[in-house]
Amino acid sequence: WNHVYKVPFEQVLDLVSSRRVLLVKGEAFVASRDIVSVVICNFRLRLSRHLTENARAFYAKAEEESERLGPLLENLTNAYLGPSFSS
């Protein structure tokens, strides 16, 4: 089963650059085996948008919450709980 999906070419620039899609009038025809590229692009776009929205919301309330959250955020960069990869 080999399905082909039509998506805007901007969503699959990596496939366009590697010539793995057919381009017709701004649309890219993507084989089902390469559709993961569309999913990854949408995920990154949504993640970036939501991180930006959350950062704006956080900084809007940062002054109100600085006494409570300030020490936590200052120590957050020093608190690594994962395994040590240093020799």
Buried (B, 14 or more C-beta within 10 A) or exposed (E): EEEEBEBEBEBBEEBBEEEBBEEEEEBBBBBEEBBEBBEEBEEEEEEEEEEEEEEEEEEEEEEEEEEEBEEEEEEEEEEEEEEEEEE
